[in-house]
Amino acid sequence: MKNKIKEILSNRKMTADLIAKDNLKKAFLLHGFKKLYVREKEIIIQRARIEVEEMSVLAIKTESQDGIDKKFAELGEKSEPTKSKANESKRNDGKNTKKNIEKNFADLISYSKSAPISTPKSSPKDSPDLSLRNPYENEIKKLTIELQEVYKKQDEILKTANLTRKDLIPQYTCPICEDTGFKNGIDCDCVNKIISELNLERLNLKRLKTFKDCDYSIFKNVLIPKFYKKMQIWTNSQRKKTSVVLQGDVGTGKTFLLECIANEFIKQNKYVIFATAFEMNNDFLKYHTIFSEAKMAYLNKYHECEILIIDDLGSEPILRNVTKEYLYLIINQRMIENKTTLISTNLGLVDIRDRYGERTFSRLVNKQQNILFKFENEDLRKRRL
């Protein structure tokens, strides 16, 4: 999976870079563009240097002023007598205090001469001309105006070749990480989207249904369209109830709704695992029977994903010491971590309890954390036939 993700990101980045490079080559063939392009870079670099120099000067001035202020504070502390010294100074007619002030004043004069010159702070009223307060501002302003003129001329030339300046910059699929997969040393959200899409491809669900695809007129039960709309809002809100259990007969619209929900979460760059109960049960068996470190991958994905969707629970065979035990482990752990889990099943509540046990049943029907809905409708697949 990791190698596949790296390959996808690498291809995206390389494609974006190549397109921008080809467009730049075309632009350089246009009369006068290359000269303007070079001048653009020169202005940007020149302006950046001035801004850095300006910040350095301001930092030195601030540091110098802070140093003098600190020295004043220190000298003030030195000259402030304690109660005992105050009493003593009174008894000595203030002789010691006078000596301290004279000595501290001499230290202050010495420090001020050695410290860098600090420009005194002035209000806008004192110096209305900004160029006097900031000698760099006029230069930056001139360069900015010139840069705008360069851009204007570039646009005019590029227009003749049906290009824009945007076409000369790589247009990455993910502008946040620029298709590297990392931002500030951690995985970018776009990686979650790639993982979700790869998972769906494995299930032959390359194109998920969306809420826009819904035709509510096919439902005879008016409660189902209302529930669809409720779930659309739920996917885009802060969810107090994190799990959903959809019951109903075959062909009543449960899987269709799960696909719509999965699509909404993937658009939000959530890490979504969409698995049939049969596929998940096979992963449980592999985890249970393989004795190597590689076994963890079969179980971890169901723990780690932000959104877990289990379709058609009850269609898988019950494997001894595997199915019930690991299903409970996954559902319980995800509830503890407050992670979203959605399940569709053809089983009734009693059947779920008898098949998977009281512990799993109690967690699936917990109304404080779960949304339960029963699809009561005719088989839509037969209706289409």
Backbone hydrogen bonds in HBPLUS format (Angstrom, degrees):
<---DONOR---> <-ACCEPTOR-->    atom                        ^
c    i                          cat <-CA-CA->   ^        H-A-AA   ^      H-
h    n   atom  resd res      DA  || num        DHA   H-A  angle D-A-AA Bond
n    s   type  num  typ     dist DA aas  dist angle  dist       angle   num
A0005-ILE N   A0001-MET O   2.95 MM   4  6.25 153.7  2.02 150.7 157.8     1
A0006-LYS N   A0002-LYS O   2.96 MM   4  6.25 163.8  1.99 152.5 156.4     2
A0007-GLU N   A0003-ASN O   2.96 MM   4  6.14 153.3  2.03 142.9 150.4     3
A0008-ILE N   A0004-LYS O   2.99 MM   4  6.24 156.9  2.04 147.5 153.2     4
A0009-LEU N   A0005-ILE O   2.96 MM   4  6.22 169.1  1.98 157.8 160.1     5
A0010-SER N   A0006-LYS O   2.86 MM   4  5.93 159.1  1.91 146.7 153.3     6
A0011-ASN N   A0007-GLU O   2.98 MM   4  6.10 159.2  2.02 146.6 151.8     7
A0012-ARG N   A0008-ILE O   3.02 MM   4  6.24 156.9  2.07 147.7 154.2     8
A0013-LYS N   A0009-LEU O   2.97 MM   4  6.18 167.2  1.99 153.3 156.3     9
A0014-MET N   A0010-SER O   2.93 MM   4  6.03 165.5  1.95 149.3 154.0    10
A0015-THR N   A0011-ASN O   2.95 MM   4  6.00 158.1  2.00 144.2 150.2    11
A0016-ALA N   A0012-ARG O   3.04 MM   4  6.26 166.0  2.06 151.2 154.6    12
A0017-ASP N   A0013-LYS O   2.94 MM   4  6.13 162.2  1.97 152.5 157.6    13
A0018-LEU N   A0014-MET O   2.94 MM   4  6.06 160.2  1.98 148.0 153.4    14
A0019-ILE N   A0015-THR O   3.03 MM   4  6.21 161.7  2.06 152.1 156.5    15
A0020-ALA N   A0016-ALA O   3.17 MM   4  6.34 164.7  2.20 147.0 150.9    16
A0021-LYS N   A0017-ASP O   2.91 MM   4  6.09 153.5  1.98 145.7 153.8    17
A0022-ASP N   A0018-LEU O   2.89 MM   4  6.10 160.1  1.93 151.6 156.1    18
A0023-ASN N   A0019-ILE O   3.02 MM   4  6.23 157.5  2.07 146.9 153.1    19
A0024-LEU N   A0020-ALA O   2.98 MM   4  6.19 148.1  2.08 142.7 151.3    20
A0025-LYS N   A0021-LYS O   3.03 MM   4  6.33 150.7  2.12 145.6 153.2    21
A0026-LYS N   A0022-ASP O   3.07 MM   4  6.39 154.8  2.13 146.7 153.0    22
A0027-ALA N   A0023-ASN O   2.97 MM   4  6.23 151.3  2.05 142.3 150.5    23
A0028-PHE N   A0024-LEU O   2.95 MM   4  6.22 149.8  2.05 147.0 154.4    24
A0029-LEU N   A0026-LYS O   3.19 MM   3  5.38 141.7  2.35  99.5 110.1    25
A0030-LEU N   A0027-ALA O   2.99 MM   3  5.34 152.8  2.06 108.0 116.7    26
A0033-PHE N   A0030-LEU O   3.29 MM   3  5.79 164.4  2.32 125.7 130.0    27
A0036-LEU N   A0032-GLY O   3.43 MM   4  6.62 159.1  2.48 142.8 148.0    28
A0037-TYR N   A0033-PHE O   2.82 MM   4  6.07 152.1  1.90 155.0 164.2    29
A0038-VAL N   A0034-LYS O   2.96 MM   4  6.22 159.1  2.01 152.7 156.7    30
A0039-ARG N   A0035-LYS O   3.04 MM   4  6.27 160.7  2.08 145.4 151.0    31
A0040-GLU N   A0036-LEU O   2.90 MM   4  6.07 149.5  1.99 143.9 152.1    32
A0041-LYS N   A0037-TYR O   3.24 MM   4  6.58 157.9  2.29 146.2 150.1    33
A0042-GLU N   A0038-VAL O   3.03 MM   4  6.34 155.4  2.09 149.0 156.3    34
A0043-ILE N   A0039-ARG O   2.95 MM   4  6.17 159.9  2.00 154.0 158.0    35
A0044-ILE N   A0040-GLU O   3.06 MM   4  6.31 164.2  2.09 150.9 155.2    36
A0045-ILE N   A0041-LYS O   3.01 MM   4  6.20 164.2  2.04 150.5 154.4    37
A0046-GLN N   A0042-GLU O   2.89 MM   4  6.02 163.8  1.91 148.9 154.1    38
A0047-ARG N   A0043-ILE O   2.81 MM   4  5.94 164.4  1.84 154.2 158.4    39
A0048-ALA N   A0044-ILE O   3.00 MM   4  6.13 154.4  2.07 142.6 149.8    40
A0049-ARG N   A0045-ILE O   2.99 MM   4  6.26 155.0  2.05 150.2 156.4    41
A0050-ILE N   A0046-GLN O   3.13 MM   4  6.42 159.6  2.17 149.2 153.9    42
A0051-GLU N   A0047-ARG O   3.00 MM   4  6.23 160.7  2.04 149.1 154.6    43
A0052-VAL N   A0048-ALA O   2.95 MM   4  6.18 153.2  2.02 147.6 154.7    44
A0053-GLU N   A0049-ARG O   2.91 MM   4  6.14 161.0  1.95 150.1 155.4    45
A0054-GLU N   A0050-ILE O   2.81 MM   4  6.02 155.4  1.87 149.7 157.0    46
A0055-MET N   A0051-GLU O   3.02 MM   4  6.24 158.1  2.07 144.2 149.3    47
A0056-SER N   A0052-VAL O   2.94 MM   4  6.19 151.0  2.03 146.8 155.1    48
A0057-VAL N   A0053-GLU O   3.01 MM   4  6.27 161.9  2.04 152.7 156.1    49
A0058-LEU N   A0054-GLU O   3.04 MM   4  6.27 165.4  2.07 151.0 155.2    50
A0059-ALA N   A0055-MET O   2.91 MM   4  6.04 148.2  2.01 141.2 150.2    51
A0060-ILE N   A0056-SER O   2.97 MM   4  6.26 155.2  2.04 149.0 155.0    52
A0061-LYS N   A0057-VAL O   2.96 MM   4  6.22 165.5  1.98 154.7 158.3    53
A0062-THR N   A0058-LEU O   2.91 MM   4  6.04 160.6  1.95 145.4 151.1    54
A0063-GLU N   A0059-ALA O   2.88 MM   4  6.02 160.2  1.92 146.7 152.4    55
A0064-SER N   A0060-ILE O   2.87 MM   4  6.07 157.7  1.92 149.9 156.0    56
A0065-GLN N   A0061-LYS O   2.92 MM   4  6.14 165.1  1.94 152.1 155.9    57
A0066-ASP N   A0062-THR O   2.86 MM   4  6.04 158.1  1.91 148.1 154.9    58
A0067-GLY N   A0063-GLU O   2.87 MM   4  6.06 147.0  1.98 141.6 151.1    59
A0068-ILE N   A0064-SER O   3.01 MM   4  6.36 157.1  2.07 152.4 157.2    60
A0069-ASP N   A0065-GLN O   2.92 MM   4  6.13 163.5  1.95 151.2 156.3    61
A0070-LYS N   A0066-ASP O   2.83 MM   4  5.98 152.0  1.91 144.1 152.0    62
A0071-LYS N   A0067-GLY O   2.93 MM   4  6.17 150.9  2.01 142.5 150.6    63
A0072-PHE N   A0068-ILE O   2.90 MM   4  6.19 159.3  1.95 152.4 157.4    64
A0073-ALA N   A0069-ASP O   3.02 MM   4  6.29 154.5  2.08 142.6 149.5    65
A0074-GLU N   A0070-LYS O   2.85 MM   4  6.17 157.9  1.89 150.4 156.4    66
A0075-LEU N   A0071-LYS O   2.85 MM   4  6.04 167.3  1.87 155.7 159.0    67
A0076-GLY N   A0072-PHE O   2.82 MM   4  5.99 147.1  1.93 142.6 152.6    68
A0077-GLU N   A0073-ALA O   2.96 MM   4  6.27 149.3  2.06 145.3 153.0    69
A0078-LYS N   A0074-GLU O   2.95 MM   4  6.29 152.4  2.02 146.8 154.8    70
A0079-SER N   A0075-LEU O   2.97 MM   4  6.15 154.3  2.04 146.6 152.8    71
A0080-GLU N   A0076-GLY O   3.10 MM   4  6.19 123.7  2.43 135.9 149.2    72
A0080-GLU N   A0077-GLU O   3.31 MM   3  5.22 141.8  2.46  93.2 103.7    73
A0086-ALA N   A0082-THR O   2.68 MM   4  5.84 151.4  1.75 152.3 161.7    74
A0087-ASN N   A0083-LYS O   2.94 MM   4  6.20 156.5  2.00 145.4 150.7    75
A0088-GLU N   A0084-SER O   2.87 MM   4  6.12 152.2  1.95 140.1 148.9    76
A0089-SER N   A0085-LYS O   2.67 MM   4  5.86 156.3  1.72 149.5 155.9    77
A0090-LYS N   A0086-ALA O   2.95 MM   4  6.19 146.1  2.07 141.1 150.3    78
A0091-ARG N   A0087-ASN O   3.01 MM   4  6.33 151.5  2.10 141.5 149.3    79
A0092-ASN N   A0088-GLU O   2.88 MM   4  6.19 142.6  2.02 144.8 156.0    80
A0094-GLY N   A0089-SER O   2.57 MM   5  4.66 162.2  1.60 158.1 154.0    81
A0093-ASP N   A0090-LYS O   3.20 MM   3  5.10 157.6  2.26 105.8 106.1    82
A0095-LYS N   A0092-ASN O   3.30 MM   3  5.89 155.5  2.36 115.2 120.9    83
A0098-LYS N   A0094-GLY O   3.26 MM   4  6.33 157.8  2.32 144.3 149.6    84
A0099-LYS N   A0095-LYS O   3.19 MM   4  6.51 156.1  2.25 148.0 153.9    85
A0100-ASN N   A0096-ASN O   3.00 MM   4  6.30 159.4  2.05 151.9 157.2    86
A0101-ILE N   A0097-THR O   3.04 MM   4  6.27 162.5  2.07 153.0 156.9    87
A0102-GLU N   A0098-LYS O   3.06 MM   4  6.29 164.0  2.09 149.4 153.6    88
A0103-LYS N   A0099-LYS O   2.97 MM   4  6.18 159.5  2.01 150.5 156.1    89
A0104-ASN N   A0100-ASN O   2.88 MM   4  6.04 168.9  1.89 155.1 158.3    90
A0105-PHE N   A0101-ILE O   2.89 MM   4  5.97 155.3  1.95 148.6 155.4    91
A0106-ALA N   A0102-GLU O   3.17 MM   4  6.35 152.2  2.25 140.3 147.0    92
A0107-ASP N   A0103-LYS O   3.08 MM   4  6.45 151.0  2.17 146.1 154.2    93
A0108-LEU N   A0104-ASN O   2.94 MM   4  6.19 154.5  2.01 148.4 155.1    94
A0109-ILE N   A0105-PHE O   3.03 MM   4  6.28 159.3  2.07 149.5 154.1    95
A0110-SER N   A0106-ALA O   3.10 MM   4  6.27 157.8  2.15 143.9 150.0    96
A0111-TYR N   A0107-ASP O   2.94 MM   4  6.19 157.7  1.99 149.7 155.3    97
A0112-SER N   A0108-LEU O   2.94 MM   4  6.10 162.7  1.97 152.0 156.6    98
A0113-LYS N   A0109-ILE O   3.20 MM   4  6.37 150.4  2.29 144.7 151.2    99
A0114-SER N   A0110-SER O   3.33 MM   4  6.56 148.9  2.43 140.9 148.6   100
A0115-ALA N   A0111-TYR O   2.96 MM   4  6.08 140.1  2.12 150.8 161.8   101
A0126-ASP N   A0123-SER O   2.94 MM   3  5.36 128.6  2.21 109.6 122.3   102
A0127-SER N   A0123-SER O   3.38 MM   4  6.83 148.0  2.49 149.4 158.1   103
A0132-LEU N   A0129-ASP O   3.03 MM   3  5.57 143.7  2.17 111.5 121.1   104
A0134-ASN N   A0130-LEU O   2.81 MM   4  5.97 154.4  1.88 155.7 164.0   105
A0137-GLU N   A0134-ASN O   3.10 MM   3  5.66 154.7  2.17 117.1 123.9   106
A0140-ILE N   A0136-TYR O   3.04 MM   4  6.32 162.6  2.08 158.3 163.5   107
A0141-LYS N   A0137-GLU O   2.91 MM   4  6.06 157.3  1.96 149.1 155.8   108
A0142-LYS N   A0138-ASN O   2.96 MM   4  6.21 157.6  2.01 149.2 154.5   109
A0143-LEU N   A0139-GLU O   3.08 MM   4  6.33 163.7  2.11 150.0 153.9   110
A0144-THR N   A0140-ILE O   2.96 MM   4  6.15 154.1  2.03 148.0 155.3   111
A0145-ILE N   A0141-LYS O   3.03 MM   4  6.29 159.3  2.07 150.6 155.3   112
A0146-GLU N   A0142-LYS O   3.00 MM   4  6.26 161.5  2.04 149.9 155.3   113
A0147-LEU N   A0143-LEU O   2.86 MM   4  6.04 152.5  1.93 145.4 153.3   114
A0148-GLN N   A0144-THR O   3.03 MM   4  6.31 153.0  2.10 146.1 152.5   115
A0149-GLU N   A0145-ILE O   3.13 MM   4  6.45 150.4  2.22 145.2 153.1   116
A0150-VAL N   A0146-GLU O   2.94 MM   4  6.28 152.6  2.02 148.2 156.0   117
A0151-TYR N   A0147-LEU O   2.93 MM   4  6.23 160.1  1.97 151.6 156.4   118
A0152-LYS N   A0148-GLN O   3.02 MM   4  6.22 153.5  2.09 142.4 149.5   119
A0153-LYS N   A0149-GLU O   3.03 MM   4  6.33 159.8  2.07 150.5 154.8   120
A0154-GLN N   A0150-VAL O   2.91 MM   4  6.14 157.3  1.97 150.8 157.8   121
A0155-ASP N   A0151-TYR O   2.92 MM   4  6.16 161.9  1.95 151.8 155.9   122
A0156-GLU N   A0152-LYS O   3.17 MM   4  6.45 152.2  2.25 143.0 150.1   123
A0157-ILE N   A0153-LYS O   3.09 MM   4  6.40 155.8  2.16 149.1 155.0   124
A0158-LEU N   A0154-GLN O   2.84 MM   4  6.06 170.0  1.85 162.2 165.1   125
A0159-LYS N   A0155-ASP O   3.00 MM   4  5.97 146.2  2.11 141.3 149.4   126
A0160-THR N   A0157-ILE O   3.20 MM   3  5.69 142.7  2.35 108.5 117.2   127
A0161-ALA N   A0158-LEU O   2.93 MM   3  5.41 149.5  2.02 111.7 121.0   128
A0163-LEU N   A0158-LEU O   3.03 MM   5  5.02 166.1  2.05 136.8 137.0   129
A0162-ASN N   A0159-LYS O   3.15 MM   3  4.90 165.1  2.17 105.7 106.4   130
A0167-ASP N   A0164-THR O   2.98 MM   3  5.35 137.8  2.16 106.0 117.1   131
A0168-LEU N   A0165-ARG O   3.12 MM   3  5.40 153.5  2.19 105.6 113.6   132
A0169-ILE N   A0166-LYS O   3.19 MM   3  5.48 163.5  2.22 108.9 113.9   133
A0178-GLU N   A0174-CYS O   2.85 MM   4  5.43 126.7  2.14 144.6 160.5   134
A0180-THR N   A0177-CYS O   3.22 MM   3  5.56 140.8  2.38 105.0 114.6   135
A0188-CYS N   A0181-GLY O   2.91 MM   7  5.26 162.2  1.94 125.7 126.9   136
A0183-LYS N   A0186-ILE O   2.88 MM   3  5.53 158.8  1.92 158.1 164.7   137
A0186-ILE N   A0183-LYS O   3.26 MM   3  5.53 166.9  2.28 109.9 113.8   138
A0191-VAL N   A0188-CYS O   3.10 MM   3  5.75 153.9  2.17 115.4 122.0   139
A0192-ASN N   A0189-ASP O   3.07 MM   3  5.45 126.6  2.37 105.9 118.0   140
A0194-ILE N   A0190-CYS O   3.07 MM   4  6.41 153.1  2.15 145.9 152.5   141
A0195-ILE N   A0191-VAL O   2.96 MM   4  6.25 163.2  1.99 153.9 158.1   142
A0196-SER N   A0192-ASN O   2.98 MM   4  6.21 161.3  2.02 149.0 153.9   143
A0197-GLU N   A0193-LYS O   2.97 MM   4  6.20 157.9  2.02 147.7 153.5   144
A0198-LEU N   A0194-ILE O   2.90 MM   4  6.15 157.0  1.95 153.6 159.7   145
A0199-ASN N   A0195-ILE O   2.97 MM   4  6.19 153.4  2.04 147.5 155.0   146
A0200-LEU N   A0196-SER O   3.03 MM   4  6.32 149.8  2.13 144.7 152.7   147
A0201-GLU N   A0197-GLU O   2.96 MM   4  6.21 151.3  2.04 145.3 153.2   148
A0202-ARG N   A0198-LEU O   3.13 MM   4  6.37 150.3  2.22 143.6 150.5   149
A0203-LEU N   A0200-LEU O   3.00 MM   3  5.08 131.7  2.24  96.6 110.1   150
A0205-LEU N   A0200-LEU O   2.77 MM   5  4.93 168.4  1.79 148.5 146.0   151
A0204-ASN N   A0201-GLU O   2.95 MM   3  4.85 160.7  1.99 106.8 110.2   152
A0213-ASP N   A0210-THR O   2.93 MM   3  5.30 146.3  2.05 106.6 116.7   153
A0214-CYS N   A0211-PHE O   3.26 MM   3  5.40 161.2  2.29 103.5 109.2   154
A0218-ILE N   A0215-ASP O   3.29 MM   3  6.26 173.1  2.30 124.7 126.5   155
A0219-PHE N   A0216-TYR O   3.24 MM   3  5.77 163.4  2.27 113.1 117.9   156
A0224-ILE N   A0221-ASN O   3.22 MM   3  5.93 151.5  2.31 116.9 122.9   157
A0227-PHE N   A0223-LEU O   2.94 MM   4  6.18 148.6  2.04 145.8 154.7   158
A0227-PHE N   A0224-ILE O   3.06 MM   3  5.03 116.4  2.48  96.1 111.7   159
A0228-TYR N   A0224-ILE O   2.92 MM   4  6.21 157.8  1.97 157.6 163.7   160
A0229-LYS N   A0225-PRO O   3.11 MM   4  6.37 162.3  2.14 149.0 152.4   161
A0230-LYS N   A0226-LYS O   2.97 MM   4  6.19 149.3  2.07 141.2 150.5   162
A0231-MET N   A0227-PHE O   2.89 MM   4  6.14 154.2  1.96 151.6 157.6   163
A0232-GLN N   A0228-TYR O   3.00 MM   4  6.32 143.0  2.14 144.6 155.1   164
A0233-ILE N   A0229-LYS O   3.19 MM   4  6.48 156.2  2.25 145.4 150.2   165
A0234-TRP N   A0230-LYS O   2.97 MM   4  6.20 152.6  2.04 141.7 150.3   166
A0235-THR N   A0231-MET O   3.02 MM   4  6.21 150.1  2.11 145.8 150.7   167
A0236-ASN N   A0233-ILE O   3.09 MM   3  5.41 141.9  2.24 105.3 116.2   168
A0237-SER N   A0234-TRP O   3.38 MM   3  5.31 154.0  2.45 113.5 109.5   169
A0341-THR N   A0242-THR O   3.20 MM  99  6.65 141.1  2.36 132.1 142.5   170
A0243-SER N   A0369-GLN O   3.25 MM 126  6.32 170.1  2.26 156.1 154.6   171
A0371-ILE N   A0243-SER O   2.77 MM 128  6.21 144.5  1.89 141.4 152.4   172
A0244-VAL N   A0341-THR O   2.90 MM  97  6.44 149.7  1.99 151.3 160.0   173
A0343-ILE N   A0244-VAL O   2.82 MM  99  6.18 155.0  1.88 154.4 162.8   174
A0245-VAL N   A0371-ILE O   2.83 MM 126  6.23 162.9  1.86 164.6 167.6   175
A0373-PHE N   A0245-VAL O   3.10 MM 128  6.54 156.3  2.16 166.3 169.0   176
A0246-LEU N   A0343-ILE O   2.75 MM  97  6.11 168.0  1.76 162.6 166.7   177
A0345-THR N   A0246-LEU O   2.90 MM  99  6.28 147.9  2.00 168.9 177.5   178
A0247-GLN N   A0373-PHE O   2.89 MM 126  6.22 169.6  1.90 157.8 161.4   179
A0375-PHE N   A0247-GLN O   2.67 MM 128  5.93 175.8  1.67 149.3 149.3   180
A0380-LEU N   A0251-GLY O   2.71 MM 129  5.28 163.6  1.73 149.4 146.1   181
A0257-LEU N   A0253-GLY O   3.23 MM   4  6.29 155.8  2.29 136.0 141.6   182
A0258-LEU N   A0254-LYS O   3.02 MM   4  6.38 155.3  2.09 148.2 155.5   183
A0259-GLU N   A0255-THR O   2.94 MM   4  6.21 154.5  2.01 152.1 158.0   184
A0260-CYS N   A0256-PHE O   3.10 MM   4  6.42 155.1  2.16 146.1 152.8   185
A0261-ILE N   A0257-LEU O   2.96 MM   4  6.24 159.1  2.01 152.9 158.3   186
A0262-ALA N   A0258-LEU O   2.85 MM   4  6.05 161.9  1.88 149.2 154.5   187
A0263-ASN N   A0259-GLU O   2.92 MM   4  6.08 158.8  1.97 148.2 153.7   188
A0264-GLU N   A0260-CYS O   3.14 MM   4  6.43 151.4  2.22 143.2 150.2   189
A0265-PHE N   A0261-ILE O   3.09 MM   4  6.42 159.8  2.14 154.5 159.2   190
A0266-ILE N   A0262-ALA O   2.93 MM   4  6.15 156.4  1.99 152.8 159.7   191
A0267-LYS N   A0263-ASN O   3.07 MM   4  6.25 151.8  2.15 144.0 151.0   192
A0268-GLN N   A0265-PHE O   3.01 MM   3  5.01 134.3  2.22  94.7 108.0   193
A0270-LYS N   A0265-PHE O   3.07 MM   5  5.47 163.7  2.10 148.9 148.2   194
A0269-ASN N   A0266-ILE O   2.87 MM   3  4.92 155.4  1.93 111.0 113.8   195
A0306-GLU N   A0271-TYR O   2.95 MM  35  5.20 125.0  2.26 130.8 146.9   196
A0307-ILE N   A0271-TYR O   3.04 MM  36  6.25 164.9  2.06 154.7 153.7   197
A0273-ILE N   A0307-ILE O   2.87 MM  34  6.26 164.3  1.89 169.1 174.4   198
A0309-ILE N   A0273-ILE O   2.80 MM  36  6.09 161.8  1.83 171.1 173.2   199
A0275-ALA N   A0309-ILE O   2.87 MM  34  6.15 173.5  1.87 174.4 172.2   200
A0311-ASP N   A0275-ALA O   2.90 MM  36  6.24 161.3  1.93 147.0 153.3   201
A0280-MET N   A0276-THR O   3.02 MM   4  6.29 166.1  2.04 156.5 160.3   202
A0277-ALA N   A0311-ASP O   2.94 MM  34  5.87 149.1  2.04 165.1 156.3   203
A0281-ASN N   A0277-ALA O   2.94 MM   4  6.03 152.4  2.01 142.1 149.6   204
A0282-ASN N   A0278-PHE O   3.13 MM   4  6.42 149.0  2.23 143.6 151.2   205
A0283-ASP N   A0279-GLU O   3.11 MM   4  6.49 149.1  2.21 145.5 153.8   206
A0284-PHE N   A0280-MET O   2.95 MM   4  6.33 148.8  2.05 146.3 155.3   207
A0285-LEU N   A0281-ASN O   3.03 MM   4  6.35 153.5  2.10 144.9 151.4   208
A0286-LYS N   A0282-ASN O   2.99 MM   4  6.30 155.9  2.05 146.7 153.0   209
A0287-TYR N   A0283-ASP O   2.97 MM   4  6.17 161.2  2.01 149.0 153.9   210
A0288-HIS N   A0284-PHE O   2.95 MM   4  6.14 151.5  2.03 144.7 153.0   211
A0289-THR N   A0285-LEU O   2.99 MM   4  6.14 139.9  2.15 146.3 156.0   212
A0290-ILE N   A0286-LYS O   2.96 MM   4  5.79 141.5  2.11 151.0 156.4   213
A0295-LYS N   A0292-SER O   3.16 MM   3  5.81 163.8  2.19 116.3 121.0   214
A0296-MET N   A0293-GLU O   3.34 MM   3  6.17 159.6  2.39 121.1 123.9   215
A0297-ALA N   A0294-ALA O   3.30 MM   3  6.01 150.6  2.40 117.2 122.8   216
A0298-TYR N   A0295-LYS O   3.09 MM   3  5.75 146.3  2.20 117.2 125.0   217
A0299-LEU N   A0296-MET O   3.15 MM   3  5.56 141.7  2.31 108.1 117.8   218
A0300-ASN N   A0296-MET O   2.81 MM   4  5.79 170.1  1.82 168.7 172.1   219
A0302-TYR N   A0299-LEU O   3.10 MM   3  5.73 137.0  2.30 115.0 125.0   220
A0303-HIS N   A0300-ASN O   2.97 MM   3  5.03 128.6  2.24  99.5 114.0   221
A0304-GLU N   A0300-ASN O   2.75 MM   4  5.87 169.0  1.76 168.7 171.0   222
A0305-CYS N   A0301-LYS O   3.25 MM   4  5.88 157.2  2.31 134.8 138.8   223
A0308-LEU N   A0340-THR O   3.07 MM  32  6.46 165.6  2.09 151.5 155.4   224
A0342-LEU N   A0308-LEU O   2.81 MM  34  6.28 159.3  1.86 160.2 167.1   225
A0310-ILE N   A0342-LEU O   2.79 MM  32  6.19 166.4  1.81 165.7 168.0   226
A0344-SER N   A0310-ILE O   3.00 MM  34  6.52 152.5  2.08 162.3 167.7   227
A0315-SER N   A0312-ASP O   3.21 MM   3  5.96 158.3  2.26 142.1 142.0   228
A0313-LEU N   A0344-SER O   2.78 MM  31  6.12 158.8  1.82 166.2 159.2   229
A0322-VAL N   A0319-LEU O   3.10 MM   3  5.34 154.8  2.17 132.5 129.8   230
A0323-THR N   A0319-LEU O   3.17 MM   4  5.29 144.7  2.30 131.2 141.6   231
A0326-TYR N   A0322-VAL O   2.96 MM   4  5.88 172.7  1.96 160.4 162.8   232
A0327-LEU N   A0323-THR O   3.07 MM   4  5.97 152.7  2.14 144.8 152.9   233
A0328-TYR N   A0324-LYS O   3.08 MM   4  6.14 162.0  2.11 144.7 149.5   234
A0329-LEU N   A0325-GLU O   3.07 MM   4  6.26 155.5  2.13 139.4 146.7   235
A0330-ILE N   A0326-TYR O   2.99 MM   4  6.16 161.4  2.02 146.9 150.2   236
A0331-ILE N   A0327-LEU O   3.01 MM   4  6.19 177.8  2.01 157.3 157.9   237
A0332-ASN N   A0328-TYR O   2.85 MM   4  5.79 166.7  1.87 153.7 158.3   238
A0333-GLN N   A0329-LEU O   3.07 MM   4  6.01 162.4  2.10 141.3 146.8   239
A0334-ARG N   A0330-ILE O   3.02 MM   4  6.14 160.8  2.06 151.6 157.0   240
A0335-MET N   A0331-ILE O   3.05 MM   4  6.22 149.4  2.15 144.4 152.5   241
A0336-ILE N   A0332-ASN O   3.01 MM   4  6.29 155.1  2.08 149.0 155.7   242
A0337-GLU N   A0333-GLN O   3.05 MM   4  6.31 153.0  2.12 145.0 152.0   243
A0339-LYS N   A0334-ARG O   2.86 MM   5  5.11 170.4  1.87 154.2 155.1   244
A0338-ASN N   A0335-MET O   3.11 MM   3  4.83 155.1  2.17  96.4 103.6   245
A0352-ILE N   A0348-GLY O   2.97 MM   4  6.27 152.2  2.05 152.4 160.2   246
A0353-ARG N   A0349-LEU O   3.09 MM   4  6.39 159.3  2.14 149.5 154.2   247
A0354-ASP N   A0350-VAL O   2.94 MM   4  6.21 164.1  1.97 153.5 157.8   248
A0355-ARG N   A0351-ASP O   2.89 MM   4  5.92 149.8  1.98 144.9 153.2   249
A0356-TYR N   A0352-ILE O   2.94 MM   4  5.88 167.4  1.95 151.1 154.4   250
A0357-GLY N   A0353-ARG O   2.93 MM   4  5.02 139.1  2.10 131.0 137.8   251
A0361-PHE N   A0357-GLY O   3.09 MM   4  6.18 162.9  2.12 151.0 156.3   252
A0362-SER N   A0358-GLU O   2.88 MM   4  5.96 162.3  1.91 151.6 155.1   253
A0364-LEU N   A0360-THR O   3.08 MM   4  6.35 146.7  2.19 148.3 157.9   254
A0364-LEU N   A0361-PHE O   3.14 MM   3  5.17 121.7  2.50  95.8 110.4   255
A0365-VAL N   A0361-PHE O   3.07 MM   4  6.27 144.1  2.20 153.1 161.8   256
A0369-GLN N   A0366-ASN O   3.21 MM   3  5.84 144.4  2.35 114.3 122.0   257
A0370-ASN N   A0366-ASN O   2.83 MM   4  5.70 145.5  1.95 153.7 164.6   258
A0383-ARG N   A0379-ASP O   3.23 MM   4  6.51 151.2  2.32 142.4 150.9   259
A0384-ARG N   A0380-LEU O   3.10 MM   4  6.33 145.6  2.22 140.7 147.7   260
A0385-LEU N   A0381-ARG O   3.35 MM   4  6.65 145.4  2.48 137.2 145.8   261
A0385-LEU N   A0382-LYS O   3.10 MM   3  5.11 121.5  2.46  93.2 108.0   262
